[in-house]
Amino acid sequence: LAICPHLKRIIGLKEALPIPSLERSRVPANWKALLLHLLALASIYAVMLLRWGYEFGRNDQMQTLAYAKMLANPDLYPLDAYLRGIHANLPNERYFFSWLLSPFAGNLPLVSILGHALFALIFLHFLWKISARFIDHEPMRWLVPLLLFVPLYGVNLGGNELYYNSFFVSNVVKTIGLAGLWFFITNRYFAAFGLFAI
């Protein structure tokens, strides 16, 4: 039986069956680890917000939010040459993201901050997972996003950051790309290329 630990289960010995715990008030160890992981991600996100703030209605959002409102209500912005021009040429680089936001046109500030938080946390999670593949020391893994997004923010090629302090399509695309990279380096190519195709 020592050679095959699953033999007891296979032949039906009762001691191999899991015994349910009577202490339902205790949080299981895997839940504790998950909560600690989420707390660490949220803490890093909070540091990034404290350092860089959060912006609404600036940069690319000037185009995507107005476009989302126009898609929700086609009577808006009848004389806006930019919005009418890009809408006349479908598909365009702003359409899909603005279309996704258009059902929430009345609540864009709330949807934007929630989307920013959600995609930043998912991005940080996959960044941590990738760093875990190369860094054995747990605390050092958590330093990777802090170093990338606090002192090294702005040090990049071509002026394109991995993180932005407002919610627009780059946040979503870079998160999907990083998740695809994680699946790629863990040899799950079908999932990786599926994400890259998005």
KEDOZA-985422 format. One record per atom (N, C-alpha, C): residue number from 0; x, y, z negated; atom name. Coordinates in Angstrom, 2 decimals. Atoms other than C-alpha are relative to their C-alpha. Layout:
PT,i,xx,yy,zz,at
PT,NUM,X,Y,Z,CA
...
This chain:
PT,i,xx,yy,zz,at
PT,0,0.81,-1.21,0.00,N
PT,0,0.00,0.00,0.00,CA
PT,0,0.85,1.27,0.00,C
PT,1,-0.88,-1.16,0.01,N
PT,1,2.95,2.33,-0.56,CA
PT,1,0.50,0.33,1.40,C
PT,2,-0.49,-0.24,-1.36,N
PT,2,4.01,1.90,3.06,CA
PT,2,-1.02,0.82,0.79,C
PT,3,1.05,-0.71,-0.73,N
PT,3,0.68,3.13,4.39,CA
PT,3,-0.96,0.63,-1.00,C
PT,4,0.86,-0.62,1.01,N
PT,4,-0.98,5.65,2.07,CA
PT,4,-1.47,0.04,0.40,C
PT,5,1.38,-0.05,-0.46,N
PT,5,-4.11,5.63,4.21,CA
PT,5,-0.66,-1.39,-0.01,C
PT,6,0.53,1.35,0.00,N
PT,6,-4.51,1.85,3.88,CA
PT,6,-1.12,-0.15,-1.03,C
PT,7,1.04,0.08,1.02,N
PT,7,-6.53,2.26,0.67,CA
PT,7,-1.33,0.54,0.54,C
PT,8,1.20,-0.59,-0.57,N
PT,8,-8.96,4.50,2.48,CA
PT,8,-0.58,-0.90,1.09,C
PT,9,0.46,0.84,-1.10,N
PT,9,-9.12,2.18,5.47,CA
PT,9,-0.73,-1.24,-0.52,C
PT,10,0.63,1.21,0.50,N
PT,10,-9.95,-0.91,3.40,CA
PT,10,-1.09,0.29,-1.01,C
PT,11,1.14,-0.37,0.81,N
PT,11,-12.38,1.02,1.21,CA
PT,11,0.21,0.02,-1.49,C
PT,12,-0.21,-0.10,1.45,N
PT,12,-10.74,1.27,-2.19,CA
PT,12,-0.47,1.35,-0.49,C
PT,13,0.63,-1.22,0.48,N
PT,13,-12.55,3.84,-4.29,CA
PT,13,0.98,1.06,-0.47,C
PT,14,-0.92,-1.01,0.52,N
PT,14,-9.49,5.50,-5.78,CA
PT,14,0.60,0.88,1.11,C
PT,15,-0.49,-0.82,-1.11,N
PT,15,-8.54,6.78,-2.32,CA
PT,15,-0.98,1.11,0.36,C
PT,16,0.98,-1.02,-0.33,N
PT,16,-11.74,8.79,-2.10,CA
PT,16,0.23,1.25,-0.85,C
PT,17,-0.18,-1.21,0.80,N
PT,17,-11.51,12.43,-3.16,CA
PT,17,-1.10,0.13,-1.05,C
PT,18,0.94,-0.19,1.10,N
PT,18,-13.17,13.16,-6.49,CA
PT,18,-0.33,1.48,-0.05,C
PT,19,0.34,-1.42,0.03,N
PT,19,-15.11,16.42,-6.42,CA
PT,19,0.27,0.61,-1.36,C
PT,20,-0.30,-0.70,1.24,N
PT,20,-14.07,18.96,-9.00,CA
PT,20,-1.28,0.48,-0.66,C
PT,21,1.16,-0.49,0.75,N
PT,21,-16.52,19.82,-11.73,CA
PT,21,0.13,1.49,-0.30,C
PT,22,-0.22,-1.42,0.29,N
PT,22,-14.97,23.27,-12.16,CA
PT,22,-0.26,0.81,1.27,C
PT,23,0.35,-0.75,-1.22,N
PT,23,-16.80,25.19,-9.45,CA
PT,23,0.33,1.49,-0.12,C
PT,24,-0.27,-1.43,0.17,N
PT,24,-15.94,28.57,-10.95,CA
PT,24,1.41,0.38,0.43,C
PT,25,-1.38,-0.30,-0.39,N
PT,25,-12.26,28.27,-10.05,CA
PT,25,0.10,0.14,1.51,C
PT,26,-0.24,-0.20,-1.42,N
PT,26,-11.11,29.55,-6.68,CA
PT,26,1.04,-1.03,0.44,C
PT,27,-0.98,0.98,-0.46,N
PT,27,-9.37,26.76,-4.73,CA
PT,27,1.31,0.67,0.41,C
PT,28,-1.32,-0.56,-0.31,N
PT,28,-5.65,27.24,-4.06,CA
PT,28,0.06,0.58,1.40,C
PT,29,-0.05,-0.55,-1.36,N
PT,29,-6.19,27.71,-0.32,CA
PT,29,-0.76,1.32,0.10,C
PT,30,0.71,-1.28,0.02,N
PT,30,-8.72,30.50,-1.04,CA
PT,30,0.86,1.07,-0.66,C
PT,31,-0.89,-0.96,0.65,N
PT,31,-6.25,32.16,-3.39,CA
PT,31,1.08,0.47,0.98,C
PT,32,-1.03,-0.36,-0.98,N
PT,32,-3.57,32.04,-0.70,CA
PT,32,-0.59,0.91,1.08,C
PT,33,0.66,-0.82,-1.01,N
PT,33,-6.02,33.46,1.85,CA
PT,33,-0.26,1.41,-0.53,C
PT,34,0.27,-1.31,0.60,N
PT,34,-7.05,36.28,-0.49,CA
PT,34,1.29,0.81,-0.18,C
PT,35,-1.28,-0.70,0.15,N
PT,35,-3.41,37.12,-1.25,CA
PT,35,0.53,0.47,1.35,C
PT,36,-0.43,-0.37,-1.34,N
PT,36,-2.62,37.12,2.46,CA
PT,36,-0.78,1.21,0.49,C
PT,37,0.83,-1.14,-0.41,N
PT,37,-5.55,39.45,3.19,CA
PT,37,0.35,1.26,-0.78,C
PT,38,-0.39,-1.14,0.83,N
PT,38,-4.52,41.69,0.30,CA
PT,38,1.33,0.60,0.50,C
PT,39,-1.28,-0.49,-0.52,N
PT,39,-0.97,41.91,1.66,CA
PT,39,-0.19,0.72,1.33,C
PT,40,0.28,-0.65,-1.28,N
PT,40,-2.26,42.71,5.17,CA
PT,40,-0.66,1.36,-0.22,C
PT,41,0.71,-1.26,0.28,N
PT,41,-4.62,45.36,3.78,CA
PT,41,0.95,1.03,-0.63,C
PT,42,-0.96,-0.92,0.62,N
PT,42,-1.78,46.86,1.72,CA
PT,42,0.92,0.62,1.05,C
PT,43,-0.86,-0.53,-1.07,N
PT,43,0.46,47.19,4.77,CA
PT,43,-0.80,0.98,0.86,C
PT,44,0.85,-0.90,-0.79,N
PT,44,-2.43,48.71,6.73,CA
PT,44,-0.21,1.32,-0.74,C
PT,45,0.18,-1.23,0.80,N
PT,45,-3.01,51.19,3.88,CA
PT,45,1.25,0.86,0.03,C
PT,46,-1.26,-0.76,-0.09,N
PT,46,0.67,52.20,3.94,CA
PT,46,0.10,0.67,1.36,C
PT,47,-0.03,-0.59,-1.35,N
PT,47,0.42,52.73,7.70,CA
PT,47,-0.97,1.17,0.11,C
PT,48,0.96,-1.11,-0.02,N
PT,48,-2.69,54.87,7.24,CA
PT,48,0.51,1.18,-0.81,C
PT,49,-0.55,-1.09,0.81,N
PT,49,-1.02,56.87,4.47,CA
PT,49,1.10,0.74,0.74,C
PT,50,-1.11,-0.63,-0.72,N
PT,50,2.00,57.51,6.67,CA
PT,50,-0.44,0.71,1.26,C
PT,51,0.35,-0.54,-1.31,N
PT,51,0.33,58.12,10.04,CA
PT,51,-1.42,0.54,0.09,C
PT,52,1.37,-0.49,-0.02,N
PT,52,-3.28,58.88,9.14,CA
PT,52,-0.87,-0.76,0.99,C
PT,53,0.93,0.57,-0.97,N
PT,53,-6.28,58.04,11.25,CA
PT,53,-0.60,1.15,0.78,C
PT,54,0.54,-1.06,-0.86,N
PT,54,-7.46,60.13,14.20,CA
PT,54,-1.25,-0.50,0.70,C
PT,55,1.22,0.31,-0.74,N
PT,55,-10.88,60.21,15.76,CA
PT,55,-0.26,1.10,1.01,C
PT,56,0.37,-0.96,-1.03,N
PT,56,-11.82,61.86,19.04,CA
PT,56,1.16,0.68,0.69,C
PT,57,-1.17,-0.60,-0.65,N
PT,57,-8.29,62.60,20.24,CA
PT,57,0.63,-1.02,0.94,C
PT,58,-0.74,0.85,-0.93,N
PT,58,-5.96,61.17,22.88,CA
PT,58,-0.95,-0.74,0.94,C
PT,59,0.84,0.76,-0.93,N
PT,59,-7.58,58.37,24.92,CA
PT,59,-1.46,-0.03,-0.42,C
PT,60,1.39,0.01,0.46,N
PT,60,-10.69,58.53,22.76,CA
PT,60,-0.81,1.13,0.62,C
PT,61,0.74,-1.09,-0.63,N
PT,61,-11.60,61.82,24.39,CA
PT,61,-0.69,-0.49,1.27,C
PT,62,0.59,0.54,-1.22,N
PT,62,-12.25,59.84,27.55,CA
PT,62,-0.92,-1.17,-0.28,C
PT,63,0.78,1.22,0.18,N
PT,63,-13.50,56.48,26.28,CA
PT,63,-1.28,0.23,-0.80,C
PT,64,1.20,-0.23,0.80,N
PT,64,-15.93,57.80,23.66,CA
PT,64,-1.06,0.77,0.78,C
PT,65,0.96,-0.75,-0.82,N
PT,65,-17.51,60.32,26.00,CA
PT,65,-0.58,-0.91,1.09,C
PT,66,0.46,0.94,-1.04,N
PT,66,-17.72,57.62,28.68,CA
PT,66,-1.00,-0.99,-0.60,C
PT,67,0.93,0.92,0.66,N
PT,67,-19.38,55.23,26.19,CA
PT,67,-1.35,0.67,-0.23,C
PT,68,1.25,-0.73,0.19,N
PT,68,-21.96,57.91,25.38,CA
PT,68,-0.74,0.18,1.33,C
PT,69,0.63,-0.17,-1.31,N
PT,69,-22.57,58.53,29.08,CA
PT,69,-0.59,-1.32,0.50,C
PT,70,0.55,1.30,-0.40,N
PT,70,-23.03,54.79,29.71,CA
PT,70,-1.27,-0.33,-0.77,C
PT,71,1.21,0.22,0.80,N
PT,71,-25.57,54.67,26.88,CA
PT,71,-1.14,0.91,0.43,C
PT,72,1.00,-0.97,-0.44,N
PT,72,-27.36,57.76,28.18,CA
PT,72,0.52,0.67,1.28,C
PT,73,-0.54,-0.52,-1.27,N
PT,73,-26.68,58.44,31.89,CA
PT,73,-0.29,1.47,0.26,C
PT,74,0.30,-1.41,-0.21,N
PT,74,-28.18,61.93,31.60,CA
PT,74,1.04,0.93,-0.64,C
PT,75,-1.03,-0.83,0.63,N
PT,75,-25.25,63.13,29.48,CA
PT,75,1.10,0.36,0.99,C
PT,76,-1.17,-0.47,-0.75,N
PT,76,-22.39,65.11,30.99,CA
PT,76,-0.22,0.00,1.52,C
PT,77,0.26,0.05,-1.46,N
PT,77,-23.92,65.67,34.45,CA
PT,77,1.04,0.77,0.82,C
PT,78,-0.97,-0.81,-0.75,N
PT,78,-21.24,68.21,35.41,CA
PT,78,1.45,-0.33,-0.34,C
PT,79,-1.37,0.37,0.37,N
PT,79,-18.19,66.47,33.90,CA
PT,79,0.65,-0.72,1.17,C
PT,80,-0.62,0.54,-1.21,N
PT,80,-15.97,65.88,36.92,CA
PT,80,0.79,-1.28,-0.29,C
PT,81,-0.79,1.19,0.32,N
PT,81,-13.72,63.36,35.16,CA
PT,81,-0.91,-1.22,-0.19,C
PT,82,0.87,1.14,0.28,N
PT,82,-16.49,61.12,33.82,CA
PT,82,-0.78,-0.44,1.23,C
PT,83,0.75,0.35,-1.20,N
PT,83,-18.55,61.30,36.98,CA
PT,83,0.92,-0.60,1.08,C
PT,84,-0.94,0.51,-0.98,N
PT,84,-15.45,60.67,39.08,CA
PT,84,0.41,-1.44,-0.27,C
PT,85,-0.40,1.39,0.27,N
PT,85,-14.31,57.54,37.28,CA
PT,85,-1.19,-0.95,0.08,C
PT,86,1.18,0.86,-0.05,N
PT,86,-17.87,56.22,37.04,CA
PT,86,-0.40,-0.31,1.45,C
PT,87,0.31,0.23,-1.41,N
PT,87,-18.21,56.56,40.80,CA
PT,87,0.90,-1.09,0.60,C
PT,88,-0.96,1.00,-0.48,N
PT,88,-15.25,54.14,41.20,CA
PT,88,0.08,-1.17,-0.97,C
PT,89,0.02,1.17,0.88,N
PT,89,-16.19,50.94,39.39,CA
PT,89,0.61,-1.20,0.70,C
PT,90,-0.43,-0.14,1.39,N
PT,90,-14.42,49.04,38.02,CA
PT,90,1.15,0.99,-0.11,C
PT,91,-1.10,-0.90,0.26,N
PT,91,-12.01,51.50,36.48,CA
PT,91,0.63,-0.37,-1.34,C
PT,92,-0.78,0.37,1.18,N
PT,92,-9.49,51.40,33.65,CA
PT,92,-0.71,0.32,-1.32,C
PT,93,0.71,-0.36,1.23,N
PT,93,-11.92,52.90,31.09,CA
PT,93,-1.35,-0.70,-0.14,C
PT,94,1.38,0.49,-0.01,N
PT,94,-15.13,51.11,32.02,CA
PT,94,-0.28,-1.09,-1.04,C
PT,95,0.35,1.15,0.82,N
PT,95,-14.99,47.79,30.17,CA
PT,95,-0.01,0.34,-1.49,C
PT,96,-0.06,-0.36,1.42,N
PT,96,-13.92,49.19,26.79,CA
PT,96,-1.13,0.96,-0.36,C
PT,97,1.10,-0.94,0.25,N
PT,97,-16.39,52.07,27.04,CA
PT,97,-1.35,-0.71,0.05,C
PT,98,1.24,0.78,-0.09,N
PT,98,-19.11,49.62,28.07,CA
PT,98,-0.23,-0.79,-1.28,C
PT,99,0.13,0.72,1.27,N
PT,99,-18.39,47.54,24.95,CA
PT,99,-0.42,0.92,-1.15,C
PT,100,0.34,-0.96,1.04,N
PT,100,-18.70,50.66,22.81,CA
PT,100,-1.38,0.64,0.21,C
PT,101,1.23,-0.74,-0.32,N
PT,101,-21.82,52.01,24.55,CA
PT,101,-1.23,-0.39,-0.82,C
PT,102,1.17,0.29,0.86,N
PT,102,-24.42,50.07,22.47,CA
PT,102,0.07,0.69,-1.36,C
PT,103,-0.20,-0.65,1.30,N
PT,103,-22.95,51.84,19.43,CA
PT,103,0.22,1.49,0.15,C
PT,104,-0.28,-1.41,-0.31,N
PT,104,-22.92,55.31,20.98,CA
PT,104,-0.45,0.94,-1.10,C
PT,105,0.46,-0.86,1.09,N
PT,105,-24.86,56.74,18.04,CA
PT,105,0.83,-0.11,-1.26,C
PT,106,-0.82,0.23,1.20,N
PT,106,-22.33,55.40,15.51,CA
PT,106,1.48,-0.16,0.34,C
PT,107,-1.38,0.18,-0.45,N
PT,107,-18.99,55.78,17.26,CA
PT,107,1.05,0.28,-1.08,C
PT,108,-1.02,-0.17,1.05,N
PT,108,-17.11,57.21,14.24,CA
PT,108,0.14,-1.24,-0.89,C
PT,109,-0.05,1.19,0.85,N
PT,109,-18.03,54.20,12.10,CA
PT,109,0.55,-1.20,0.76,C
PT,110,-0.48,1.12,-0.80,N
PT,110,-17.46,51.66,14.89,CA
PT,110,1.49,0.14,0.28,C
PT,111,-1.42,-0.23,-0.29,N
PT,111,-14.09,53.24,15.66,CA
PT,111,0.88,-0.32,-1.20,C
PT,112,-0.84,0.29,1.18,N
PT,112,-12.74,53.08,12.09,CA
PT,112,-0.04,-1.49,-0.33,C
PT,113,0.09,1.44,0.26,N
PT,113,-14.04,49.52,11.64,CA
PT,113,0.79,-0.80,1.04,C
PT,114,-0.78,0.67,-1.04,N
PT,114,-12.57,48.46,14.99,CA
PT,114,1.49,0.19,-0.20,C
PT,115,-1.42,-0.26,0.26,N
PT,115,-9.27,50.12,14.12,CA
PT,115,0.50,-0.90,-1.13,C
PT,116,-0.41,0.84,1.13,N
PT,116,-9.10,48.31,10.77,CA
PT,116,0.05,-1.47,0.39,C
PT,117,0.06,1.42,-0.38,N
PT,117,-10.15,44.94,12.20,CA
PT,117,1.16,-0.39,0.90,C
PT,118,-1.05,0.38,-0.94,N
PT,118,-7.71,44.93,15.09,CA
PT,118,1.39,0.25,-0.58,C
PT,119,-1.29,-0.19,0.66,N
PT,119,-4.88,46.35,12.97,CA
PT,119,0.31,-1.18,-0.92,C
PT,120,-0.22,1.13,0.90,N
PT,120,-5.35,43.56,10.42,CA
PT,120,0.30,-1.28,0.78,C
PT,121,-0.28,1.18,-0.83,N
PT,121,-5.48,40.87,13.11,CA
PT,121,1.39,0.11,0.62,C
PT,122,-1.33,-0.22,-0.57,N
PT,122,-2.41,42.39,14.76,CA
PT,122,1.08,-0.30,-1.04,C
PT,123,-0.98,0.23,1.07,N
PT,123,-0.52,42.41,11.45,CA
PT,123,0.09,-1.48,-0.36,C
PT,124,0.00,1.43,0.30,N
PT,124,-1.56,38.81,10.81,CA
PT,124,0.84,-0.78,1.01,C
PT,125,-0.78,0.72,-1.01,N
PT,125,-0.14,37.58,14.12,CA
PT,125,1.46,0.43,0.00,C
PT,126,-1.39,-0.43,0.13,N
PT,126,2.98,39.69,13.65,CA
PT,126,0.67,-0.75,-1.15,C
PT,127,-0.52,0.77,1.14,N
PT,127,3.45,37.98,10.27,CA
PT,127,0.23,-1.46,0.41,C
PT,128,-0.15,1.39,-0.44,N
PT,128,2.88,34.55,11.86,CA
PT,128,1.22,-0.17,0.90,C
PT,129,-1.17,0.08,-0.89,N
PT,129,5.49,35.24,14.53,CA
PT,129,1.27,0.17,-0.82,C
PT,130,-1.20,-0.19,0.82,N
PT,130,7.98,36.54,11.97,CA
PT,130,0.26,-1.23,-0.87,C
PT,131,-0.18,1.22,0.81,N
PT,131,7.37,33.38,9.89,CA
PT,131,0.70,-1.10,0.79,C
PT,132,-0.70,0.99,-0.83,N
PT,132,8.67,31.32,12.82,CA
PT,132,1.51,0.22,-0.02,C
PT,133,-1.42,-0.33,-0.08,N
PT,133,12.03,33.09,12.57,CA
PT,133,0.62,0.39,-1.33,C
PT,134,-0.50,-0.46,1.30,N
PT,134,12.34,34.27,8.96,CA
PT,134,-0.53,-0.94,-1.08,C
PT,135,0.41,0.96,1.03,N
PT,135,12.30,31.70,6.16,CA
PT,135,-0.42,0.67,-1.30,C
PT,136,0.24,-0.67,1.29,N
PT,136,12.22,34.17,3.27,CA
PT,136,-1.32,0.77,0.04,C
PT,137,1.36,-0.57,-0.04,N
PT,137,8.58,35.09,2.54,CA
PT,137,-0.04,1.52,-0.15,C
PT,138,0.08,-1.48,0.11,N
PT,138,9.10,38.68,1.26,CA
PT,138,0.58,0.73,1.22,C
PT,139,-0.59,-0.64,-1.18,N
PT,139,11.28,39.46,4.28,CA
PT,139,-0.99,0.02,1.16,C
PT,140,1.01,0.02,-1.07,N
PT,140,8.41,38.46,6.59,CA
PT,140,-0.92,1.21,-0.10,C
PT,141,0.90,-1.13,0.20,N
PT,141,6.28,41.18,5.06,CA
PT,141,0.69,1.34,0.27,C
PT,142,-0.72,-1.24,-0.32,N
PT,142,9.01,43.75,5.66,CA
PT,142,-0.03,0.31,1.49,C
PT,143,-0.01,-0.21,-1.45,N
PT,143,8.80,43.25,9.43,CA
PT,143,-1.02,1.08,0.42,C
PT,144,0.93,-1.06,-0.44,N
PT,144,5.55,45.25,9.95,CA
PT,144,0.28,1.33,-0.68,C
PT,145,-0.30,-1.27,0.66,N
PT,145,6.56,47.83,7.37,CA
PT,145,1.14,0.73,0.70,C
PT,146,-1.12,-0.62,-0.71,N
PT,146,9.86,48.45,9.14,CA
PT,146,-0.40,0.47,1.39,C
PT,147,0.41,-0.36,-1.36,N
PT,147,8.27,48.46,12.59,CA
PT,147,-0.89,1.23,0.03,C
PT,148,1.05,-1.01,-0.11,N
PT,148,5.43,50.81,11.77,CA
PT,148,0.16,1.19,-0.94,C
PT,149,-0.21,-1.18,0.82,N
PT,149,6.85,53.19,9.19,CA
PT,149,1.31,0.68,0.42,C
PT,150,-1.19,-0.76,-0.41,N
PT,150,10.54,54.12,9.67,CA
PT,150,0.33,-0.11,1.48,C
PT,151,-0.36,0.17,-1.41,N
PT,151,10.89,52.72,13.21,CA
PT,151,-1.10,0.40,0.96,C
PT,152,1.08,-0.46,-0.88,N
PT,152,7.62,54.11,14.55,CA
PT,152,0.55,1.13,0.87,C
PT,153,-0.52,-1.00,-0.93,N
PT,153,8.48,56.15,17.63,CA
PT,153,1.29,-0.44,0.66,C
PT,154,-1.19,0.55,-0.64,N
PT,154,11.58,54.09,18.44,CA
PT,154,-0.47,-1.12,0.91,C
PT,155,0.56,0.97,-0.94,N
PT,155,10.46,52.28,21.57,CA
PT,155,0.47,0.31,1.40,C
PT,156,-0.29,-0.23,-1.42,N
PT,156,10.81,51.96,25.30,CA
PT,156,-1.21,0.62,0.66,C
PT,157,1.07,-0.60,-0.78,N
PT,157,8.67,54.29,27.37,CA
PT,157,-1.08,0.73,-0.79,C
PT,158,0.99,-0.74,0.79,N
PT,158,6.81,55.97,24.50,CA
PT,158,-1.28,-0.75,-0.27,C
PT,159,1.20,0.80,0.27,N
PT,159,4.35,53.11,24.07,CA
PT,159,0.20,-0.78,-1.29,C
PT,160,-0.10,0.64,1.31,N
PT,160,3.86,52.05,20.48,CA
PT,160,-0.79,-1.30,-0.04,C
PT,161,0.80,1.19,0.25,N
PT,161,2.59,48.72,19.22,CA
PT,161,-1.24,0.34,-0.81,C
PT,162,1.10,-0.41,0.88,N
PT,162,0.33,50.53,16.76,CA
PT,162,-0.36,1.45,0.29,C
PT,163,0.46,-1.38,-0.15,N
PT,163,-1.78,53.64,17.22,CA
PT,163,-0.93,0.32,-1.15,C
PT,164,0.83,-0.40,1.14,N
PT,164,-3.56,55.61,14.56,CA
PT,164,-1.41,0.43,0.39,C
PT,165,1.40,-0.17,-0.40,N
PT,165,-6.81,55.79,16.51,CA
PT,165,-0.41,-1.26,0.76,C
PT,166,0.51,1.24,-0.60,N
PT,166,-9.01,53.11,18.06,CA
PT,166,-0.29,0.21,1.47,C
PT,167,0.31,0.05,-1.42,N
PT,167,-8.82,52.64,21.78,CA
PT,167,0.51,-1.31,0.56,C
PT,168,-0.19,1.31,-0.62,N
PT,168,-8.26,49.84,24.24,CA
PT,168,1.39,-0.58,-0.26,C
PT,169,-1.35,0.50,0.26,N
PT,169,-4.51,49.58,23.55,CA
PT,169,0.07,-0.82,-1.27,C
PT,170,0.02,0.78,1.24,N
PT,170,-5.21,48.39,20.00,CA
PT,170,-0.49,-1.42,0.27,C
PT,171,0.62,1.30,-0.29,N
PT,171,-7.38,45.57,21.32,CA
PT,171,0.92,-0.84,0.88,C
PT,172,-0.82,0.74,-0.96,N
PT,172,-5.13,44.59,24.22,CA
PT,172,1.31,-0.47,-0.64,C
PT,173,-1.26,0.41,0.64,N
PT,173,-1.94,44.55,22.15,CA
PT,173,-0.23,-1.08,-1.05,C
PT,174,0.34,1.06,0.95,N
PT,174,-3.64,42.45,19.48,CA
PT,174,-0.21,-1.33,0.73,C
PT,175,0.23,1.21,-0.79,N
PT,175,-4.81,39.95,22.10,CA
PT,175,1.33,-0.51,0.56,C
PT,176,-1.31,0.40,-0.52,N
PT,176,-1.32,39.94,23.64,CA
PT,176,0.88,-0.63,-1.06,C
PT,177,-0.82,0.57,1.08,N
PT,177,0.37,39.30,20.30,CA
PT,177,-0.54,-1.37,-0.42,C
PT,178,0.58,1.32,0.28,N
PT,178,-2.07,36.46,19.56,CA
PT,178,0.40,-0.99,1.08,C
PT,179,-0.43,0.86,-1.10,N
PT,179,-1.25,35.04,23.00,CA
PT,179,1.47,-0.39,-0.13,C
PT,180,-1.41,0.30,0.22,N
PT,180,2.45,35.29,22.22,CA
PT,180,0.18,-1.04,-1.10,C
PT,181,-0.05,0.99,1.08,N
PT,181,1.89,33.37,18.97,CA
PT,181,-0.34,-1.39,0.54,C
PT,182,0.38,1.30,-0.55,N
PT,182,0.09,30.58,20.82,CA
PT,182,1.06,-0.51,0.97,C
PT,183,-1.04,0.40,-0.95,N
PT,183,2.83,30.57,23.47,CA
PT,183,1.21,-0.60,-0.73,C
PT,184,-1.20,0.50,0.68,N
PT,184,5.71,30.15,21.02,CA
PT,184,-0.29,-1.22,-0.86,C
PT,185,0.36,1.23,0.72,N
PT,185,3.78,27.40,19.21,CA
PT,185,-0.46,-1.08,0.98,C
PT,186,0.25,0.99,-1.06,N
PT,186,3.40,25.51,22.53,CA
PT,186,-1.47,-0.28,0.25,C
PT,187,1.42,0.15,-0.33,N
PT,187,-0.35,26.04,22.84,CA
PT,187,-0.27,0.89,1.22,C
PT,188,-0.04,-0.79,-1.22,N
PT,188,-0.15,27.20,26.41,CA
PT,188,-1.38,0.33,0.55,C
PT,189,1.32,-0.26,-0.53,N
PT,189,-3.79,26.89,27.37,CA
PT,189,-0.64,1.21,-0.71,C
PT,190,0.51,-1.14,0.76,N
PT,190,-4.86,29.25,24.56,CA
PT,190,0.78,1.27,0.31,C
PT,191,-0.84,-1.17,-0.29,N
PT,191,-1.91,31.55,25.27,CA
PT,191,-0.36,0.64,1.32,C
PT,192,0.28,-0.57,-1.32,N
PT,192,-2.63,31.94,28.96,CA
PT,192,-1.46,0.46,0.12,C
PT,193,1.37,-0.48,0.06,N
PT,193,-6.36,32.26,28.24,CA
PT,193,-0.05,1.41,-0.57,C
PT,194,-0.06,-1.36,0.59,N
PT,194,-5.59,35.26,26.01,CA
PT,194,0.72,0.97,0.91,C
PT,195,-0.71,-0.89,-0.91,N
PT,195,-3.08,36.68,28.47,CA
PT,195,-0.87,0.39,1.19,C
PT,196,0.88,-0.29,-1.14,N
PT,196,-5.73,36.49,31.20,CA
PT,196,-1.01,1.07,-0.30,C
PT,197,0.98,-1.02,0.38,N
PT,197,-8.03,38.76,29.24,CA
PT,197,0.58,1.37,0.32,C
